[in-house]
């Protein structure tokens, strides 16, 4: 399955292609496609983690407000 995002990134490299190929080879990837595919997966995972952390922080903040309503009961 070919990822269109990865193909677009590779097509738009222009002068940086040699640099990115060396970097991919240094990191142990067999192709430039595999390197960018892994890079995109990591970016999407990081975004998902940030969303989960933000959601958890919002829930904790809401819980703090609900606990402070009345302490006399």
C-alpha positions in Angstrom: 0.0 0.0 0.0 1.5 3.3 -1.1 0.9 6.3 1.1 0.1 9.4 -0.9 1.4 11.7 1.8 4.8 10.0 1.7 5.0 10.2 -2.0 4.1 13.9 -1.9 6.8 14.6 0.6 9.4 12.7 -1.4 8.4 14.6 -4.6 8.8 17.9 -2.9 12.2 17.3 -1.4 14.1 18.8 -4.4 17.6 19.9 -3.2 17.2 18.2 0.2 16.8 14.7 -1.2 20.4 13.7 -0.9 20.5 14.9 2.7 17.4 13.0 3.6 18.6 9.8 1.8 21.9 9.9 3.8 20.0 10.5 7.0 17.6 7.6 6.3 20.5 5.3 5.5 22.3 6.4 8.7 19.2 5.6 10.8 19.0 2.1 9.2 16.1 2.5 6.8 16.3 0.6 3.5 14.5 3.3 1.5 13.6 6.9 1.7 9.9 5.8 1.5 10.3 3.7 4.7 12.0 6.6 6.5 9.2 9.1 5.8 6.5 6.6 6.5 8.0 6.0 9.9 8.5 9.7 10.5 4.8 10.4 9.7 3.7 7.6 12.0 5.7 9.1 14.9 4.2 12.5 14.2 0.7 11.2 14.3 1.4 9.3 17.4 2.8 12.4 19.1 -0.3 14.4 18.2 -2.6 11.7 19.5 -0.6 11.6 22.8 -0.8 15.4 23.1 -4.6 15.2 22.6 -5.0 12.5 25.2 -2.9 14.4 27.7 -4.9 17.6 27.1 -8.2 15.7 27.5 -7.0 14.1 30.8 -5.9 17.5 32.1 -9.3 19.0 31.3 -11.1 16.1 33.1 -8.9 16.7 36.2 -9.6 20.4 36.1 -13.4 19.7 35.9 -13.1 17.3 38.8 -11.4 19.9 41.0 -14.2 22.4 40.3 -16.9 19.9 41.2 -15.2 18.9 44.5 -14.9 22.6 45.6 -18.6 23.3 45.5 -19.5 22.4 49.1 -17.2 20.9 51.8 -19.7 21.2 54.6 -21.8 18.1 53.8 
